[in-house]
Amino acid sequence: MKFFLDKRRMLPPQRAWWELPNFIKLLVGGYGSGKTHIGAMRSILLSYRNAGLPGQYVSPSYPIAKRTIIPTLEALLDGAGIRYTHHHSDHTFHISNWDGHIWIGSGDSPDGLKGPNLAWAGIDEPFIQPRVVFNQMLARVRHPAAPQRELFLTGTPETMNWGYEVAINDESRYDVGVVTARTSDNIHLPPHYLATLRSAFTEEMQAAYLEGQFVNLTTGRVYRPFDREIHLAPMDHGGLPVSCGIDFNVDYLTAELFVAGPRWIHFIDEIRLFNATTFELADRLNQRYPGITVYPDPSGRARHTSSTGSDHEILRQSGFRLRTHAMQPPVRSRVNAVNRLLKERQLTIAPGRCPHLIRDLESCVWSGDQVDKRDPARTHASDAAGYAIEYNFPITSRRVTYDPAPIW
């Protein structure tokens, strides 16, 4: 089978990236600039040009892949009338029309990416993945029978990390071509998408997340918009239901209690226990706020601060309703969600009730692309609050709705 791909319908940065002659093709773009869409198209084309040979498309994790690259691949294949089988158990696509093979990989387990030779590979959102993912894919694209060996990357510049080094390529270590895509380049964006993000981000964040520029966002205070004069407000729960975010630690096991509306959140109390177990936290919560909804650290489904049962199981058995992601959101996603509410003055704290949360918002600093945790007394309160905020007030989704007509 042959098919025709109409490049005239691509966005200009997508088309420029598509036509790069380099072995490594890097598309650096803002949120919603069409990166995953064009990456999925590229993987389908490469499966055609390397028919019968495997290629791998790597997402930061399988849960993220299920929300991004997998539905994008399915939509493109369905829209073009291409026959395929998606094997959910082993995370593979087989395209019947030309014996195409697209394997889906997960960057959160780099050792799982080791394996046989590949004809091609793609990495979606590489800059929130460890460099070893890039190194693994670079080493595996070596199939001797491949007509077109290629490695492509499509992502938003989260920090000036290894991705910046690859893009700048000062030492000429790679055969790499780079195209930058701005969020505003995408004419298919929903109304108000761009304005919503601009209102949420600082100037530095806009440069990275809207303009696709590498910016050092990993120095200085983590929660820069926080200001006591603005964000401390003497409000109680006013009869509204109380909920809390929880950070699990043997030392400084922390719960941040809050009430919330459709666009705002107000922290009214905190519980901080030293050298304690989740059983003790559950008892303390039930004394003051029995049976409330809690937003715990997602890793608590496996990690124990007690001798029996996971932290999540203990909370459920104690009568609490849990709301949590299947896995940890990226640190920067959580920080961005908190900073957006601070910037919009939609996050407030009752003075005198949450001293550790206030201290965290004032004193937490970056250490590379992670929050500095060298002070054992810090970060637990802001982490606990952040789990609840990121779950309820995430930054607008990066996924973009396109014209459903296939680009074939």
Residue, then its C-alpha position, 0 to 999 in steps of 0.5 A: m500500500k502507498f499513501f499520500l501525505d499532504k505537508r501543506r496542512m502541517l503547521p510551518p514549524q512542523r513542516a520545517w522539522w519534518e524536512l530536516p535532513n539530520f539523523i536526529k530531528l529535534l522539535v522544541g516547542g511550547y505547550g500545545s504547539g503540535k509536537t506530539h501530533i507531528g511525532a505520531m505522524r512521523s512514527i507512522l511514516l517511519s514504520y512504513r519506510n522501514a516496513g517489517l522492522p521495529g521502531q520505538y516511540v518513548s513516552p515519560s511513562y505508560p500512564i502518560a502515553k495512554r493520554t498522549i501518544i497512544p490516542t494520537l496514533e489511534a486517531l491518525l490511523d483511524g482517520a486515514g483508514i489504515r488497518y492496525t492492531h493495538h496490542h495493549s498488553d505489550h504496548t505495541f501497534h502493528i499496521s497491517n497495510w504494510d507490516g509496520h511496527i511501533w513499540i511504545g516505551s516508558g522512560d520511567s524505567p530506562d532499563g526496560l528500553k534495552g533490547p534488540n536493534l531498532a530501525w528508528a526511535g522517537i522520544d515524546e517530551p524528552f526533557i522531563q526524562p533522564r538522559v539515559v533514555f536518550n542514550q539508550m535510543l541513540a544506541r539502539v537505532r542501528h538496524p542494519a537492514a533499515p532503509q531510513r534510520e532516524l531518531f526524533l525528539t519532540g518536547t517542551p524545554e523544561t530546564m537547561n538540562w541535557g536536552y539543551e546540550v543536544a540542541i546547542n551541540d557546541e561540540s558537534r557530537y551529534d548530527v542534529g537539526v533543531v526547529t522551535a515551535r511557539t504555542s501561538d503558531n498552532i492555529h488549531l488551538p481552542p479559544h482562550y488557550l493561549a490567554t489562559l497560559r499567559s495569565a498563569f505563567t511568569e515571563e520566564m515560564q512563558a519563554a519556556y512553555l509558550e515560546g519553546q525557549f530554553v530558560n533556566l527555571t531551576t535557580g532561586r525560589v521555587y514559589r516566587p509569586f508568594d507574598r505574605e501581604i497578598h496570600l495570607a487571609p483570615m478565613d475559616h472553612g465557612g461550612l465548606p467541606v474540608s479536604c487535605g493533601i498529604d506528604f508521607n515521611v517518617d519524619y514530618l509526616t504532613a497534612e495540609l487542610f483546605v477548603a476550595g471553590p471552582r477556581w480558588i483554594h484556602f488552607i486553614d490548618e496543618i498537621r505535622l507529626f515527627n517520627a510517626t506512622t500513617f496510622e497516627l496521622a489517620d487517628r489525628l485526622n479522624q479526631r478533627y476532620p473524620g472521613i474527609t477527602v484526601y489527596p496523598d502522595p501517589s507513591g504512597r500506594a507502594r511506599h510504607t511509613s508503617s509496618t503493615g499495609s500501604d499508606h493508601e490502604i491505611l487511609r482507606q481503611s480509616g474511612f478517608r476518600l482518596r483522590t490521587h494519580a496513578m503515579q507521581p506527576p512531574v515536580r515541575s507540573r506540581v510547582n507550576a500549578v501552585n505558582r499559577l494559583l499564587k500568581e492569580r491570587q487564588l491561593t490563600i492561607a489562614p495566618g497562624r494556622c499553617p506556619h510550615l506551609i508559609r515557610d516552605l513557600e518563602s524558603c524552598v529553592w531549586s537544586g538543578d531541576q528538583v526542589d532542594k531537600r537538604d533541609p529535612a524540615r522543609t518541602h513536606a508542607s508544600d509537597a502536601a499542598g501541591y499534591a492537592i493543588e495539582y490534582n484539582f487545578p492542573i495547568t491546562s492540558r498540553r493536548v490539542t484538538y485538531d481538525p479531524a480530517p486526516i493529513w494523508 
